[in-house]
Amino acid sequence: MIMKAQGLIRKHFTKTVSILLTLLFIYAAASKILDFENFQVQLAQSPLLSAYAGVISYSIIGLEFIVAILLCFRTTRLIALYTSLGLMAGFTIYIYLILNFSDFVPCSCGGILEKLGWKEHLVFNIFFFLLTAIAIFVTEKQKGTGLRRPAQFSFLTTVISCVLVIALFLSSEHIIKKENNFTRRFLLHPVIENKTLLLDNPDYYFAGSDNEHIYLGNHKFPQILLTVDTALVKMEKMKIGPDNLNHNFRNLRVQVQAPHYYFYDGTVPVIYRGLIGDTLAHTISYGDAYFSQLALLDTNKFALRTQSSATKEFTIAFLNLSDSIKVKLYPEILKKQIDGVFDVDGNLITDRHTNDLIYIYTYRNQFIVMDEQFNINRTLNTIDTTSIAQIKTTKLPDGRHKMNAPPVKVNRRAVAYNGLLFNQSDLKGRHESRKSWEKAKVVDVYHTDRQEYMGSFYVYKKKDNGMRDLWVTDSYFYAIAGDELRRFKIRDGVFK
């Protein structure tokens, strides 16, 4: 009688565990299907499996349904239990890796399980893993196979499952950081907005910063230099007064590199320099070189983007006011693909911390990192897949080029600081939510000393005003959106 009772208990135990696992897998798979787009987005943001979000999202759902069906039949129940053990082991090691080897934790579960914290979820999975293991031993004992076979098979199944997840993690890390297939990894609150300052008009742009101030220029009123303290409390306007205004200005701009500000127009071409706080700006360069962009290197040294008089193509140039030969062209830096004008269009910026000179292309997934002697140290890629500029141009009889079709803009604007490139991208990546893109602008972060993508974050719109310019300091990420200057605290260690 006792032996018979024990047999019934074992039988019912295995059946009960099978029913619980069936309900669990059906519920989990159905929850993912009902919110499949969100499931894919969350899986793509996983710090472990980002690169395989597409394949894994379908595979997990399919496997959960198949195992649930196999658990319902006595003839296939044992193999289904071993598969369940492997699944639970994989889910468990995944959560363990998330908790111990990740700087942020995503969520890729739906329904009731989404309410569990990650530690509670780990306990939940371990419980079902042990329950499944016991059910396997009970089933094998009923078949008279002894303990050795289930012990070996369970151990092997667990090891294979764990090794597979770890291998996917290591491979995904390499793909996401080094060989990204345009799958963004959104960091968990890397920047947190903590202050907003209302400006008197929406035409400001970032001109520079120092330890205590942010400096803003103005497109509409180019002679205005606005100084804002980093606490976003005090503002002070200064009207720049150049020593010579008898020029036909068309594109006046200002940049600040303490203790000086530089006032310039490359269409004249002229560069003025003044001390911060002093309205008088003195001419330091006139007629030396026409240019469309200028980056500050030193008090008398500048990197320029100019146009070759011979080829009419854009090129990088060095302007050294202290040298007898003031201008030197570097035509080999910008790589022509189509016309040498629009296809090499981009932004010329400097890293104020490392003194690197960076040129990021607008219409292709590439940026160039140079030293102060204009040596190309690295040519690196952004994570999108547009390697050839998607533009159509026409060359006019006078040699000028004109774009005759809407281009695919890849990189909108960028700022570099302390070995990192913060790039506002205009392209939506794989598995990304369209709703989020309608509500926000995305910023991708890259290392500039090696080919490595760090992650991305959203800057959400306010008053339907998108981000028009960005700036980075040691502690803060700044954005200009409409008539607001917004300050975001950079979370400690997030970009280390």
C-alpha positions as CSV (number, residue, x, y, z in Angstrom):
1,M,0.0,0.0,0.0
2,I,2.8,2.4,0.9
3,M,4.7,1.7,-2.3
4,K,1.4,2.2,-4.3
5,A,0.8,5.5,-2.5
6,Q,4.3,6.7,-3.2
7,G,3.8,5.9,-6.8
8,L,0.6,7.9,-7.0
9,I,2.3,10.8,-5.3
10,R,5.2,10.7,-7.8
11,K,2.8,10.4,-10.7
12,H,0.6,13.3,-9.6
13,F,3.7,15.4,-8.7
14,T,5.1,15.1,-12.2
15,K,1.7,15.8,-13.7
16,T,1.3,18.9,-11.4
17,V,4.7,20.3,-12.3
18,S,4.0,19.7,-16.0
19,I,0.7,21.6,-15.7
20,L,2.4,24.5,-13.8
21,L,5.2,24.7,-16.5
22,T,2.6,24.5,-19.3
23,L,0.6,27.4,-17.8
24,L,3.8,29.4,-17.2
25,F,5.1,29.0,-20.8
26,I,1.8,29.6,-22.4
27,Y,1.2,32.7,-20.3
28,A,4.7,34.0,-21.0
29,A,4.6,33.4,-24.7
30,A,1.1,34.8,-25.0
31,S,2.1,38.0,-23.1
32,K,5.0,38.5,-25.5
33,I,2.8,38.0,-28.6
34,L,0.2,40.5,-27.3
35,D,2.8,43.1,-26.9
36,F,5.3,41.8,-29.4
37,E,6.7,45.2,-30.6
38,N,7.4,46.3,-27.0
39,F,9.0,42.9,-26.2
40,Q,11.3,43.2,-29.2
41,V,12.2,46.8,-28.2
42,Q,13.0,45.8,-24.6
43,L,15.0,42.8,-25.8
44,A,16.9,45.0,-28.2
45,Q,17.8,47.2,-25.2
46,S,19.0,44.3,-23.2
47,P,22.7,44.7,-22.2
48,L,23.3,41.0,-22.9
49,L,21.3,40.0,-26.0
50,S,20.9,43.3,-28.0
51,A,22.5,42.0,-31.2
52,Y,20.2,39.0,-31.4
53,A,16.9,40.6,-30.5
54,G,15.2,39.7,-33.8
55,V,16.1,36.0,-33.8
56,I,15.7,35.5,-30.0
57,S,12.3,37.2,-29.8
58,Y,10.8,34.7,-32.3
59,S,12.8,31.7,-31.0
60,I,11.8,32.1,-27.4
61,I,8.1,32.4,-28.1
62,G,8.2,29.4,-30.5
63,L,10.1,27.3,-28.0
64,E,7.8,28.2,-25.1
65,F,4.7,27.1,-27.1
66,I,6.4,23.9,-28.3
67,V,7.5,22.9,-24.8
68,A,4.0,23.7,-23.4
69,I,2.5,21.4,-26.0
70,L,5.0,18.5,-25.4
71,L,4.3,18.7,-21.6
72,C,0.7,17.8,-22.3
73,F,1.5,14.3,-23.5
74,R,2.9,11.4,-21.5
75,T,5.1,10.1,-24.3
76,T,6.9,13.5,-24.8
77,R,6.7,14.7,-21.2
78,L,10.2,13.7,-20.2
79,I,12.0,15.3,-23.1
80,A,9.8,18.4,-22.5
81,L,10.9,18.4,-18.8
82,Y,14.6,18.3,-19.8
83,T,13.9,21.2,-22.3
84,S,12.1,23.1,-19.6
85,L,15.1,22.6,-17.3
86,G,17.3,24.1,-20.0
87,L,15.0,27.0,-20.5
88,M,14.8,27.8,-16.8
89,A,18.6,27.4,-16.5
90,G,19.0,29.9,-19.4
91,F,16.6,32.4,-18.0
92,T,18.2,32.1,-14.6
93,I,21.8,32.6,-15.8
94,Y,20.5,35.5,-17.9
95,I,19.1,37.3,-14.9
96,Y,22.3,36.5,-12.9
97,L,24.4,38.1,-15.6
98,I,22.0,41.2,-15.7
99,L,22.3,41.6,-12.0
100,N,26.1,41.2,-11.7
101,F,27.6,42.2,-15.0
102,S,25.4,45.0,-16.3
103,D,25.3,48.7,-15.5
104,F,21.5,48.8,-16.2
105,V,18.6,46.3,-16.3
106,P,15.9,46.2,-18.9
107,C,12.6,44.4,-18.7
108,S,11.5,41.8,-21.3
109,C,8.6,40.2,-19.5
110,G,4.9,40.9,-19.7
111,G,1.9,40.6,-17.5
112,I,2.2,39.7,-13.8
113,L,5.9,38.7,-14.2
114,E,6.7,42.3,-15.2
115,K,5.7,43.4,-11.6
116,L,8.5,41.2,-10.1
117,G,11.9,42.8,-9.3
118,W,14.9,41.2,-10.9
119,K,16.0,39.6,-7.6
120,E,12.5,38.2,-7.1
121,H,12.5,37.1,-10.7
122,L,15.8,35.2,-10.0
123,V,14.2,33.4,-7.0
124,F,11.1,32.6,-9.1
125,N,13.2,31.0,-11.8
126,I,15.4,29.1,-9.4
127,F,12.3,27.7,-7.7
128,F,10.9,26.5,-11.1
129,F,14.3,25.1,-12.0
130,L,14.5,23.0,-8.9
131,L,10.8,21.9,-9.3
132,T,11.6,20.8,-12.8
133,A,14.7,18.9,-11.7
134,I,12.8,17.1,-9.0
135,A,10.1,16.2,-11.6
136,I,12.7,14.7,-13.9
137,F,14.2,12.6,-11.1
138,V,10.8,11.3,-10.1
139,T,9.8,10.5,-13.7
140,E,13.1,8.7,-14.4
141,K,12.8,6.7,-11.1
142,Q,9.3,5.6,-12.2
143,K,10.9,4.3,-15.4
144,G,13.5,2.4,-13.3
145,T,16.5,4.2,-14.8
146,G,18.1,5.0,-11.4
147,L,19.7,8.3,-10.4
148,R,22.8,8.4,-12.6
149,R,21.1,9.1,-15.9
150,P,18.9,12.0,-14.8
151,A,21.8,13.5,-12.8
152,Q,24.1,13.4,-15.9
153,F,21.4,14.6,-18.3
154,S,20.2,17.4,-16.0
155,F,23.8,18.5,-15.4
156,L,24.6,18.4,-19.2
157,T,21.3,20.3,-20.1
158,T,22.0,23.0,-17.5
159,V,25.6,23.5,-18.6
160,I,24.8,23.6,-22.3
161,S,22.0,26.2,-21.6
162,C,24.2,28.4,-19.4
163,V,27.1,28.2,-21.9
164,L,24.8,29.2,-24.7
165,V,23.5,32.2,-22.9
166,I,27.0,33.3,-21.9
167,A,28.3,32.8,-25.5
168,L,25.4,34.9,-26.8
169,F,26.2,37.6,-24.2
170,L,29.9,37.7,-25.2
171,S,29.1,37.7,-28.9
172,S,26.4,40.3,-28.5
173,E,28.8,42.6,-26.6
174,H,31.3,42.4,-29.4
175,I,28.7,43.0,-32.1
176,I,27.0,45.9,-30.3
177,K,30.3,47.7,-29.5
178,K,32.5,46.8,-32.4
179,E,30.4,45.5,-35.4
180,N,27.0,47.0,-34.6
181,N,24.1,46.1,-37.0
182,F,22.2,49.3,-36.1
183,T,20.7,48.0,-32.8
184,R,20.8,50.7,-30.2
185,R,21.2,50.0,-26.5
186,F,19.4,52.5,-24.5
187,L,21.1,53.3,-21.2
188,L,19.1,53.5,-18.0
189,H,18.7,57.2,-17.1
190,P,22.3,58.2,-18.0
191,V,21.2,61.9,-17.9
192,I,18.5,63.3,-15.6
193,E,17.1,66.7,-16.3
194,N,17.3,68.9,-13.2
195,K,17.1,72.6,-14.4
196,T,15.6,74.6,-17.2
197,L,16.2,78.2,-18.0
198,L,13.9,80.3,-20.2
199,L,15.7,82.2,-22.9
200,D,14.4,85.4,-24.6
201,N,14.3,83.9,-28.0
202,P,14.8,80.5,-29.7
203,D,17.8,81.4,-31.9
204,Y,20.6,80.6,-29.5
205,Y,23.4,78.0,-30.0
206,F,26.3,76.8,-27.8
207,A,29.5,78.9,-28.3
208,G,31.6,77.3,-25.5
209,S,32.0,76.9,-21.8
210,D,34.4,77.1,-18.9
211,N,34.2,75.8,-15.3
212,E,31.7,78.3,-14.2
213,H,29.8,79.5,-17.4
214,I,28.0,78.4,-20.5
215,Y,28.3,80.8,-23.5
216,L,25.6,81.1,-26.1
217,G,25.7,82.8,-29.5
218,N,22.6,83.8,-31.4
219,H,21.8,83.2,-35.1
220,K,19.4,86.1,-35.4
221,F,21.4,88.6,-33.4
222,P,25.0,87.5,-34.2
223,Q,26.7,90.3,-32.1
224,I,25.1,89.0,-28.9
225,L,27.1,86.8,-26.6
226,L,25.0,85.5,-23.7
227,T,26.9,84.3,-20.6
228,V,25.0,81.9,-18.3
229,D,26.3,80.5,-15.0
230,T,26.3,76.7,-14.7
231,A,23.6,77.0,-12.0
232,L,21.3,78.5,-14.7
233,V,20.5,81.4,-12.4
234,K,22.4,84.4,-13.7
235,M,22.4,85.7,-17.4
236,E,24.5,88.5,-18.8
237,K,24.3,89.8,-22.3
238,M,27.2,91.4,-24.1
239,K,27.1,93.1,-27.6
240,I,30.3,92.4,-29.4
241,G,31.8,95.5,-31.1
242,P,34.4,94.5,-33.8
243,D,37.0,97.1,-34.6
244,N,35.9,97.1,-38.2
245,L,32.3,96.5,-39.3
246,N,32.8,97.6,-42.9
247,H,32.4,94.1,-44.4
248,N,29.6,92.4,-46.2
249,F,28.7,89.9,-43.5
250,R,26.6,86.9,-44.3
251,N,27.3,84.3,-41.6
252,L,28.6,85.8,-38.4
253,R,29.4,83.3,-35.6
254,V,31.0,83.3,-32.2
255,Q,33.0,80.7,-30.3
256,V,34.5,80.9,-26.8
257,Q,37.8,79.5,-25.5
258,A,38.5,81.2,-22.2
259,P,39.8,83.8,-21.7
260,H,38.9,84.8,-25.3
261,Y,36.0,84.8,-27.6
262,Y,36.3,84.6,-31.4
263,F,33.9,86.4,-33.7
264,Y,34.1,85.4,-37.4
265,D,32.6,85.2,-40.8
266,G,34.2,82.9,-43.3
267,T,32.4,84.5,-46.3
268,V,34.3,87.7,-45.8
269,P,36.7,86.2,-44.6
270,V,37.5,87.7,-41.2
271,I,38.3,86.6,-37.6
272,Y,38.1,88.8,-34.6
273,R,39.3,88.1,-31.1
274,G,38.3,89.7,-27.8
275,L,38.6,89.1,-24.0
276,I,35.5,87.7,-22.3
277,G,33.8,90.7,-20.7
278,D,35.3,93.2,-23.1
279,T,33.0,94.3,-26.0
280,L,35.8,95.3,-28.3
281,A,37.0,92.5,-30.6
282,H,40.2,93.1,-32.6
283,T,40.8,91.8,-36.2
284,I,43.4,89.0,-36.1
285,S,42.8,87.6,-39.6
286,Y,41.4,89.2,-42.7
287,G,41.6,87.8,-46.2
288,D,43.7,84.8,-45.2
289,A,41.2,82.0,-46.1
290,Y,37.6,81.6,-46.9
291,F,35.9,79.0,-44.9
292,S,32.5,77.5,-44.0
293,Q,33.4,76.1,-40.6
294,L,36.0,76.9,-37.9
295,A,37.3,75.0,-34.9
296,L,39.5,76.5,-32.3
297,L,42.9,74.9,-31.7
298,D,44.9,77.7,-30.0
299,T,44.9,81.5,-29.7
300,N,46.4,81.8,-33.2
301,K,45.7,78.4,-34.7
302,F,42.4,77.2,-36.3
303,A,41.1,74.2,-38.2
304,L,38.9,75.2,-41.1
305,R,36.6,73.6,-43.6
306,T,37.2,75.4,-46.8
307,Q,36.7,74.9,-50.5
308,S,39.5,74.1,-52.9
309,S,39.8,76.8,-55.6
310,A,41.0,74.2,-58.0
311,T,38.5,71.4,-57.5
312,K,35.6,73.3,-55.8
313,E,35.5,70.4,-53.3
314,F,35.4,70.7,-49.5
315,T,38.7,70.2,-47.7
316,I,40.2,70.6,-44.3
317,A,42.7,73.4,-43.8
318,F,45.0,74.7,-41.1
319,L,45.2,78.4,-40.4
320,N,48.3,79.4,-38.4
321,L,48.4,83.2,-37.9
322,S,52.0,82.9,-36.4
323,D,53.4,81.3,-39.5
324,S,54.8,82.9,-42.6
325,I,52.7,80.5,-44.7
326,K,49.4,80.9,-42.9
327,V,47.2,78.4,-44.7
328,K,47.9,74.7,-45.4
329,L,45.4,72.4,-47.1
330,Y,44.8,68.7,-46.2
331,P,42.8,67.4,-49.2
332,E,43.4,63.8,-48.3
333,I,41.4,63.9,-45.1
334,L,37.8,64.2,-46.5
335,K,37.0,61.1,-48.7
336,K,35.0,61.9,-51.8
337,Q,32.3,59.5,-52.8
338,I,30.1,61.4,-55.2
339,D,30.7,65.2,-55.7
340,G,33.2,66.1,-53.0
341,V,30.8,68.7,-51.6
342,F,27.5,67.4,-50.3
343,D,28.9,63.8,-49.9
344,V,31.6,65.1,-47.5
345,D,29.4,67.6,-45.7
346,G,29.7,67.3,-41.9
347,N,30.6,69.0,-38.6
348,L,34.2,70.0,-37.7
349,I,34.5,69.9,-33.9
350,T,37.2,69.7,-31.2
351,D,37.4,67.8,-28.0
352,R,38.3,70.4,-25.4
353,H,39.7,67.8,-23.0
354,T,41.8,65.6,-25.3
355,N,42.5,68.3,-28.0
356,D,41.5,65.9,-30.7
357,L,40.1,67.3,-33.9
358,I,37.0,65.4,-35.1
359,Y,35.0,65.6,-38.4
360,I,31.7,63.7,-38.5
361,Y,30.0,63.2,-41.8
362,T,26.4,64.2,-42.2
363,Y,25.3,61.7,-44.8
364,R,27.3,58.6,-43.9
365,N,28.2,56.6,-40.8
366,Q,31.7,57.7,-40.3
367,F,33.8,60.2,-38.3
368,I,37.5,61.0,-38.4
369,V,39.7,61.6,-35.4
370,M,42.8,63.7,-35.9
371,D,45.5,65.2,-33.7
372,E,46.5,68.8,-33.6
373,Q,49.0,68.3,-36.5
374,F,46.1,67.0,-38.7
375,N,47.3,63.4,-38.7
376,I,44.4,61.0,-39.0
377,N,44.6,58.8,-35.9
378,R,41.4,56.8,-36.5
379,T,38.5,56.6,-38.9
380,L,35.5,55.2,-36.9
381,N,31.9,54.3,-37.7
382,T,28.6,55.2,-36.1
383,I,26.2,52.3,-35.7
384,D,23.8,53.0,-38.6
385,T,24.4,51.2,-41.9
386,T,24.6,54.1,-44.3
387,S,28.2,53.8,-45.5
388,I,27.6,55.6,-48.9
389,A,25.9,59.0,-48.9
390,Q,22.4,58.7,-50.1
391,I,22.3,62.0,-52.1
392,K,21.7,63.1,-55.7
393,T,23.4,66.3,-56.9
394,T,23.8,68.3,-60.1
395,K,26.9,70.3,-61.1
396,L,26.0,73.8,-62.4
397,P,27.8,75.5,-65.3
398,D,29.7,77.8,-62.8
399,G,31.1,74.8,-61.0
400,R,28.7,74.9,-58.0
401,H,26.9,71.8,-56.9
402,K,23.2,71.6,-56.1
403,M,21.2,68.9,-54.4
404,N,18.3,67.8,-56.5
405,A,16.6,65.2,-54.3
406,P,15.9,65.0,-50.5
407,P,19.0,63.4,-48.8
408,V,19.1,60.8,-46.1
409,K,20.6,62.7,-43.2
410,V,22.5,60.3,-40.8
411,N,24.2,62.5,-38.2
412,R,22.5,65.8,-37.3
413,R,25.0,67.4,-34.9
414,A,27.6,66.3,-32.4
415,V,29.8,67.4,-29.5
416,A,33.0,65.8,-28.3
417,Y,34.3,65.8,-24.7
418,N,36.8,63.7,-22.8
419,G,37.2,61.0,-25.4
420,L,33.5,60.6,-26.0
421,L,31.4,61.7,-29.0
422,F,27.8,62.6,-28.3
423,N,26.0,62.4,-31.7
424,Q,22.4,63.3,-32.4
425,S,21.2,60.8,-35.0
426,D,18.4,61.2,-37.5
427,L,17.9,57.5,-38.2
428,K,15.7,55.0,-36.3
429,G,17.5,51.8,-35.4
430,R,16.2,48.2,-35.4
431,H,13.4,47.3,-33.0
432,E,12.9,50.9,-31.9
433,S,9.6,52.3,-30.9
434,R,8.1,54.8,-33.4
435,K,6.2,56.4,-30.5
436,S,9.5,57.2,-28.7
437,W,10.9,58.8,-31.8
438,E,7.9,61.0,-32.2
439,K,8.4,62.3,-28.6
440,A,12.1,62.6,-28.4
441,K,15.5,63.0,-30.1
442,V,18.1,60.3,-29.7
443,V,21.8,60.8,-28.8
444,D,24.3,58.1,-29.4
445,V,27.6,58.0,-27.5
446,Y,30.9,56.6,-28.9
447,H,34.5,56.4,-27.8
448,T,36.8,58.4,-29.9
449,D,40.0,56.4,-29.1
450,R,38.6,53.1,-30.4
451,Q,35.7,51.6,-32.4
452,E,33.2,51.2,-29.6
453,Y,29.6,52.3,-29.2
454,M,28.7,52.9,-25.6
455,G,24.9,53.4,-25.7
456,S,22.1,55.8,-26.4
457,F,19.6,58.0,-24.6
458,Y,16.5,60.0,-25.4
459,V,16.1,63.7,-24.9
460,Y,12.3,64.1,-24.7
461,K,10.6,67.1,-26.3
462,K,8.9,69.8,-24.3
463,K,6.3,72.1,-25.8
464,D,6.8,70.2,-29.0
465,N,10.3,71.7,-29.2
466,G,13.0,69.3,-30.4
467,M,16.7,69.6,-29.5
468,R,18.4,72.3,-31.6
469,D,21.9,72.1,-30.1
470,L,23.8,70.1,-27.5
471,W,26.8,70.6,-25.2
472,V,28.7,68.5,-22.7
473,T,30.8,69.3,-19.6
474,D,32.3,67.2,-16.8
475,S,29.0,66.9,-14.9
476,Y,26.2,68.0,-17.3
477,F,24.6,67.5,-20.6
478,Y,23.0,70.6,-22.0
479,A,20.4,71.0,-24.7
480,I,18.7,74.0,-26.3
481,A,15.1,73.3,-27.3
482,G,13.1,76.2,-28.6
483,D,13.5,79.0,-26.1
484,E,14.7,76.8,-23.3
485,L,18.2,75.9,-22.1
486,R,17.9,72.5,-20.4
487,R,20.5,71.0,-18.0
488,F,20.8,67.3,-17.4
489,K,22.9,65.8,-14.7
490,I,25.2,63.0,-16.0
491,R,24.9,60.0,-13.7
492,D,28.1,59.1,-12.0
493,G,30.2,56.5,-13.8
494,V,27.6,55.9,-16.6
495,F,30.1,56.8,-19.4
496,K,33.2,55.4,-17.8
